Amino acid sequence: MSTLKVNTLQTNTGSGFNIDSPLESIPSIDVTGGAVFGAGINVTGISTLGNATASTLNVSGVSTFGNTVVGGGTTQLIVTGDARITGILTIGTGSITLDGSNNQLKVGTGVTITTGGITGITSINSGQLGGSRNVIINGAMVVNQRGYTGSSGATASDAYTTDRFYISHDMDGAVSAGQTTMNSTVGGNAYADGFNSALHYRVTTADASLAAGQYASIYQGIEGFNVQGFKKGTANAQQFTLSFWVRSSLTGTYITELYDNDNARQVSKSYTIDTANTWEKKTLTYPADTTGVFGNDNGASLYVGWFLAAGSNYSGGTLNTSWASNTTANRAVGQVNFLATAGNNFFLTGVQLEVGPTASEFERRSYGQELALCQRYYFKSDGGVNLIHRPHGFDNWTGRDMKPLYFPAVMRSTPTVNLSANTLIQDNGSGYGFGAALTAGLYKDRINVYATFTSQPSAGSILSSEGVQFHVTAEL
């Protein structure tokens, strides 16, 4: 193989040449036309490359690159001096592109680095990015305070199943929804992706012919404080990206929706169950909306929904794939009737809603973190609580005593409560029943439990409420 050694190499504008031999130790190079260096270039001086292609490029001086491709069997670009890229430099087969005109670096087709930031990153070291991206709570379906299961689930419309998810419907059939525990057989690809629980929705009584106003769906409501990052209703509004794992016994088209409860605006996206009884991951990106600001408060601002059936009142129009004022007929166009057959099963897990056009790795929070987030909306006492009542002096009997029960998390709003006790007893050695009624004073952080006794206890007695149980709710 021959070697070409020159002091200066220059082409005229618009002209070009091919050199297949190594080009070594050039003090300077100026290529403004087209040039192909099949065996590489070594430049030690000031260099300008306009349109050039080389298998290797070694530069030790000040260099300016226009549209330059460095590639081949072994791709190598070595710059020991300064390099200025005024055009596009493509490295290898195009997986990395330096765009000097627009001041950006592209890696593959997804990641772009500019002076304004980095977009398109889905993971770091194959794991999740920084926390607090997912505005969905309990997306992995791990918290199940109400105890519903796939075999014995919630059945009523607007009933919560796994924490923060509720079912909503109007139908002639019947359904049941609760948590199911997965393994490699049941969980398939979702289990392999690290998900051990799912929401299981099953049809127990079919409704094969839906009336116009009938429907079936799964929802999660999100309070305004948690959706401010979408900047909805402003000039800087951001896109919404929803990702989730799903498995259904019925193939076909399904509809998801985002519903802006503050402004009665809505947008829908369709997805397809391609294979029955197989876990599939879906990613849907909804457009930004510059109309209608989310309230910055603890009210219900955004509802995320999965339709399972939709009568003509919900499906008789044109699917609304851009944000618009709510038109009910445009919300679920094309939705299959999942209720048509008793025994149909639908599973959902790994739900994530985040700002931007790209779905990142699922944000995994510890169980304790997820439970605390859920307890802002619902809390159930774990078994019975025993309260010791000491009336305010038996010589000055008032007939009533109060004890506070503090919640593990401050609730979203002043909750409603379901309060009960197995028995109230007078503890003076006899242990006999002592009649009383329980009432509650409600606050966002506690219940004040009042026991009103039916008669005055004996002197020296200590009264207790045995097995007090309570459910407190501040759901959206």
C-alpha positions in Angstrom: 0.0 0.0 0.0 1.4 3.4 -1.0 1.6 6.5 1.2 0.8 10.0 0.1 2.7 12.9 1.9 1.9 16.5 1.1 2.5 19.8 2.7 -0.9 21.4 1.9 -4.0 19.9 0.4 -6.6 22.3 -0.9 -9.6 21.9 -3.2 -11.6 24.5 -5.0 -15.2 25.1 -4.0 -17.5 22.6 -5.5 -14.8 20.2 -6.7 -13.9 16.9 -5.1 -11.5 14.0 -5.2 -11.0 10.5 -3.7 -7.8 9.4 -2.0 -7.6 5.7 -1.1 -4.0 5.7 0.3 -3.1 6.9 3.8 -2.7 10.7 4.0 -0.1 11.3 6.7 1.4 14.3 8.6 -0.2 17.2 6.6 0.5 20.6 8.1 -2.8 21.9 7.0 -5.8 20.8 5.0 -8.6 22.8 3.4 -11.4 20.8 1.8 -14.4 23.0 0.7 -15.6 20.7 -1.9 -16.2 17.0 -1.6 -13.5 14.6 -0.6 -13.3 10.9 0.3 -10.3 9.6 2.2 -10.6 5.9 2.2 -7.5 5.1 4.3 -7.6 8.0 6.8 -6.1 11.4 7.5 -3.5 12.6 9.9 -3.4 16.4 10.2 -1.0 18.3 12.4 -1.8 21.9 11.4 -4.8 24.2 11.0 -7.5 22.3 9.1 -10.8 23.0 7.5 -13.1 20.2 6.3 -16.2 21.1 4.4 -17.7 17.9 2.9 -15.5 15.0 3.6 -15.6 11.3 4.4 -12.8 9.4 6.1 -12.4 6.1 7.8 -10.2 7.6 10.5 -9.3 11.3 11.3 -6.5 12.3 13.6 -6.2 16.1 14.2 -3.7 17.8 16.5 -4.2 21.4 15.5 -7.1 23.9 15.4 -9.8 22.4 13.1 -13.1 23.4 11.6 -15.5 20.6 10.4 -18.4 21.2 8.1 -20.4 18.1 6.9 -18.0 15.4 7.8 -18.5 11.6 8.1 -16.0 9.6 10.1 -16.7 5.9 9.8 -15.8 2.5 8.5 -14.9 -0.9 9.9 -13.1 0.9 12.8 -14.5 4.4 13.6 -12.0 6.8 15.0 -12.0 10.6 15.6 -9.0 12.0 17.6 -8.8 15.7 18.2 -5.9 16.9 20.4 -6.4 20.6 19.5 -9.6 22.7 19.2 -12.4 21.4 16.9 -15.2 23.5 15.6 -18.1 21.8 13.9 -20.1 24.2 11.7 -22.1 21.6 9.8 -23.0 18.0 10.7 -20.5 15.4 11.9 -21.8 11.9 11.8 -19.8 9.2 13.7 -20.1 5.6 12.8 -23.3 4.5 11.1 -25.2 7.6 12.2 -25.9 6.7 15.9 -24.1 9.8 17.0 -24.5 13.1 15.2 -23.0 16.5 16.0 -25.0 19.3 14.5 -22.9 22.5 14.6 -25.6 24.6 12.8 -28.2 23.9 15.5 -25.8 23.4 18.4 -27.0 19.9 19.4 -25.8 16.4 19.8 -28.1 13.5 18.9 -27.6 10.0 20.1 -29.6 7.5 18.0 -33.1 8.7 17.3 -34.2 9.5 20.8 -31.7 11.5 22.9 -30.9 15.1 22.0 -28.5 17.4 24.0 -28.7 21.1 23.4 -27.8 24.2 25.3 -31.3 24.2 26.7 -31.2 20.7 28.2 -31.4 16.9 27.5 -34.5 15.3 26.0 -35.4 11.7 25.2 -33.6 9.9 28.0 -35.6 6.9 29.3 -33.2 5.4 31.9 -29.9 5.8 33.7 -27.9 2.6 33.9 -31.0 0.7 32.7 -32.9 2.0 35.8 -35.3 4.8 36.5 -34.5 8.5 36.3 -34.9 10.9 39.2 -37.9 10.5 41.5 -41.2 12.4 41.6 -42.0 12.1 37.9 -44.9 9.7 38.1 -48.1 11.6 39.1 -50.0 8.3 39.4 -50.1 6.9 42.9 -49.9 3.1 43.5 -49.3 2.5 39.8 -47.7 -0.9 40.6 -51.0 -1.9 42.5 -49.0 -2.9 45.6 -51.2 -1.1 48.2 -54.5 -2.7 48.9 -55.9 -1.4 52.2 -59.5 -2.4 51.5 -58.4 -6.0 50.9 -60.3 -6.6 47.6 -58.9 -9.5 45.6 -59.4 -10.8 42.0 -61.7 -13.5 43.3 -63.6 -11.3 45.8 -63.5 -7.8 44.5 -65.3 -4.5 44.6 -68.5 -4.6 42.5 -70.3 -1.2 42.9 -69.8 1.8 40.6 -67.4 4.3 42.1 -66.0 1.7 44.4 -62.2 1.7 45.1 -60.2 -1.5 44.4 -56.5 -1.3 44.9 -55.7 2.0 46.5 -56.4 5.2 44.4 -58.0 3.2 41.5 -61.8 2.9 41.3 -64.3 1.3 38.9 -67.1 3.3 37.4 -70.0 1.9 35.3 -73.6 1.8 34.3 -74.5 -1.7 33.0 -77.0 -4.5 33.1 -74.2 -7.0 33.8 -71.9 -7.3 36.9 -68.1 -7.0 37.4 -65.6 -7.6 40.2 -62.3 -5.8 40.7 -59.4 -6.3 43.1 -55.7 -7.0 43.5 -54.1 -10.1 42.2 -50.6 -11.4 43.0 -48.5 -12.3 40.0 -45.9 -14.9 39.3 -44.0 -15.9 36.1 -47.0 -17.8 34.8 -49.7 -15.2 35.5 -47.5 -12.1 35.1 -45.5 -12.9 32.0 -43.6 -10.0 30.6 -44.9 -7.6 33.3 -43.7 -9.9 36.0 -40.3 -10.1 34.3 -40.3 -6.3 34.3 -40.5 -6.3 38.1 -44.3 -6.1 38.8 -45.7 -8.5 41.3 -49.3 -7.1 41.7 -52.0 -6.0 39.3 -55.6 -4.7 39.3 -57.8 -7.6 38.1 -61.1 -6.6 36.6 -63.4 -9.5 35.6 -66.9 -9.8 34.1 -69.2 -12.0 36.3 -72.4 -11.3 34.5 -72.3 -10.3 30.8 -73.9 -7.3 29.2 -73.7 -8.1 25.5 -76.0 -5.3 24.3 -75.2 -1.9 25.8 -77.8 0.8 26.1 -76.8 4.2 24.8 -75.8 5.6 28.2 -74.1 2.5 29.5 -70.3 2.2 30.0 -67.6 0.6 32.1 -64.2 2.1 33.1 -61.3 2.3 35.6 -60.1 5.7 36.8 -57.7 7.4 39.1 -58.3 11.0 40.1 -55.3 13.3 40.7 -55.4 16.5 42.8 -54.3 19.8 41.4 -51.2 20.1 43.6 -49.7 17.1 41.8 -50.2 18.1 38.1 -48.7 21.6 38.0 -45.6 20.3 36.1 -47.7 19.9 33.0 -48.2 23.7 32.9 -51.6 23.2 31.4 -53.3 26.3 30.2 -50.1 28.3 29.7 -47.9 29.1 26.7 -45.4 26.6 28.1 -47.8 23.7 28.4 -46.2 20.3 28.3 -47.2 16.9 26.7 -48.6 14.0 28.8 -47.1 10.5 28.4 -49.0 7.6 29.8 -47.4 4.1 30.0 -48.8 0.9 31.5 -48.8 -2.9 31.3 -52.1 -4.5 30.3 -53.5 -8.0 29.7 -56.9 -8.8 28.4 -58.8 -11.9 27.3 -60.5 -9.8 24.6 -58.4 -8.4 21.7 -59.3 -5.2 19.9 -59.3 -1.4 20.3 -59.5 0.1 23.8 -59.7 3.8 24.8 -57.9 5.8 27.5 -58.7 9.4 28.3 -57.4 12.4 30.3 -60.3 14.4 31.7 -59.6 18.0 32.9 -62.1 18.3 35.7 -61.3 22.0 36.4 -62.2 23.1 32.9 -64.4 20.3 31.5 -61.9 19.5 28.8 -60.9 16.1 27.6 -58.6 14.1 25.2 -58.6 10.4 24.3 -56.1 7.9 22.8 -56.7 4.4 21.5 -54.5 1.4 22.0 -54.8 -2.2 20.7 -54.8 -5.5 22.6 -52.9 -7.5 20.0 -52.9 -11.0 21.6 -55.4 -12.4 24.1 -54.2 -13.2 27.6 -50.7 -11.8 27.0 -49.1 -8.9 28.9 -48.4 -6.0 26.6 -46.8 -2.6 27.4 -48.5 0.4 26.0 -47.2 4.0 25.7 -49.5 6.9 24.7 -48.5 10.5 24.4 -51.2 13.2 24.6 -50.7 16.7 23.3 -50.0 19.8 25.4 -53.0 22.0 26.2 -52.6 25.8 26.3 -56.2 26.2 27.4 -57.5 25.7 30.9 -55.2 25.9 33.9 -55.3 23.2 36.5 -56.2 24.5 40.0 -53.3 24.6 42.4 -55.2 23.1 45.2 -56.3 19.7 46.7 -59.3 19.4 44.5 -59.7 16.8 41.7 -58.0 18.4 38.6 -57.3 15.4 36.3 -58.9 12.0 35.9 -57.0 9.3 34.0 -59.3 6.6 32.7 -59.4 3.2 30.9 -62.7 2.4 29.1 -63.8 -1.2 28.9 -67.2 -0.7 27.3 -69.0 2.3 25.9 -72.6 2.8 24.6 -73.4 5.1 21.8 -73.6 8.2 24.1 -69.9 7.8 24.6 -68.8 6.3 21.3 -71.2 7.7 18.7 -69.0 10.7 17.5 -65.4 11.1 16.4 -62.6 10.2 18.8 -61.3 13.3 20.4 -57.5 13.0 20.1 -56.8 16.7 20.7 -57.8 18.7 23.8 -61.3 20.2 23.5 -64.3 21.0 25.6 -65.9 17.7 26.6 -68.2 16.1 24.1 -69.4 12.8 25.6 -69.9 11.1 22.3 -66.3 11.7 21.3 -64.7 10.1 24.4 -64.6 6.4 23.6 -65.2 5.9 19.9 -64.1 2.4 18.8 -64.0 0.8 22.2 -64.7 -2.9 22.2 -67.4 -4.3 24.5 -65.4 -6.1 27.2 -68.6 -6.8 29.1 -70.0 -9.0 26.3 -68.8 -12.3 27.7 -68.9 -13.5 31.3 -65.4 -14.6 32.4 -63.5 -11.9 30.5 -60.4 -10.8 32.4 -58.6 -7.5 32.3 -55.3 -6.8 34.2 -53.6 -3.5 34.7 -50.2 -2.6 36.4 -47.1 -0.4 35.9 -49.2 2.7 35.4 -47.1 5.9 34.9 -48.2 9.4 33.8 -45.3 12.0 33.4 -44.4 15.3 31.8 -43.1 15.3 28.3 -43.2 13.2 25.1 -41.1 10.2 26.2 -42.0 7.3 28.6 -39.2 6.7 31.0 -38.5 3.7 33.2 -41.3 3.1 35.8 -40.6 5.1 39.0 -40.3 2.6 41.8 -41.0 3.9 45.2 -40.6 1.9 48.4 -43.8 0.3 49.8 -43.7 2.7 52.8 -43.6 5.7 50.5 -46.4 4.3 48.3 -48.5 3.5 51.4 -48.0 7.0 52.9 -49.2 8.6 49.6 -52.3 6.4 49.6 -53.1 7.2 53.2 -53.6 10.8 52.3 -56.8 9.6 50.7 -57.8 6.5 52.7 -56.8 4.9 56.0 -58.1 1.8 57.6 -57.1 0.8 61.2 -55.2 -2.5 61.3 -57.4 -4.5 63.6 -59.0 -3.2 66.7 -57.6 -0.3 68.8 -58.1 -0.3 72.5 -58.8 3.1 74.1 -58.5 3.7 77.8 -61.1 6.2 79.1 -60.6 8.0 82.4 -63.7 10.0 83.2 -63.1 13.4 84.6 -63.3 12.4 88.2 -65.9 10.0 89.4 -67.1 12.4 92.0 -67.8 14.9 89.2 -69.2 12.5 86.6 -69.8 14.0 83.2 -70.8 10.8 81.4 -68.4 11.3 78.5 -64.8 10.9 77.6 -62.6 11.8 74.6 -59.5 10.2 73.2 -57.7 11.3 70.0 -56.6 8.8 67.3 -53.9 10.3 65.0 -53.7 9.3 61.4 -50.3 8.1 59.9 -50.6 10.9 57.2 -52.4 14.2 57.0 -55.4 13.6 54.9 -56.2 15.5 51.7 -59.3 17.1 53.3 -61.4 16.6 56.4 -62.4 12.9 56.0 -65.6 11.0 56.5 -65.3 8.1 59.0 -66.9 4.7 59.7 -66.3 4.1 63.4 -67.2 1.0 65.5 -66.3 -0.9 68.6 -66.8 -4.5 69.6 -67.6 -3.6 73.2 -66.9 -1.1 76.0 -66.1 -2.5 79.4 -65.7 -1.3 83.0 -62.4 -2.7 84.2 -62.7 -3.1 87.9 -61.9 -6.8 88.1 -65.3 -8.0 87.0 -64.8 -7.2 83.3 -68.6 -6.9 82.6 -70.0 -5.0 79.7 -70.6 -1.3 80.1 -72.9 0.3 77.6 -71.8 3.4 75.7 -72.0 5.1 72.3 -69.0 6.2 70.2 -69.0 9.5 68.2 -66.1 11.3 66.4 -64.8 14.8 65.9 -63.1 14.9 62.5 -59.8 16.7 61.5 -57.3 16.2 58.7 -54.8 14.6 61.1 -56.9 12.8 63.7 -60.3 11.6 65.0 -61.4 12.7 68.5 -63.3 9.6 69.7 -66.0 10.4 72.2 -67.4 7.7 74.4 -70.8 8.6 76.0 -71.6 6.2 78.9 -75.1 5.2 79.9 -74.5 5.1 83.6 -71.9 6.2 86.2 -69.1 3.5 86.8 -68.0 2.4 90.2 -65.4 4.5 92.0 -61.8 3.5 91.0 -62.9 2.0 87.7 -60.9 2.4 84.5 -63.1 2.3 81.4 -61.9 1.0 78.0 -63.2 0.8 74.4 -62.1 -2.6 73.1 -61.6 -3.3 69.4 -62.3 0.2 68.1 -62.1 0.1 64.3 -62.3 3.0 61.9 -62.1 3.7 58.1 -61.4 7.3 57.1 -61.9 8.5 53.6 -60.8 11.7 51.8 -60.9 10.4 48.2 -61.4 12.7 45.3 
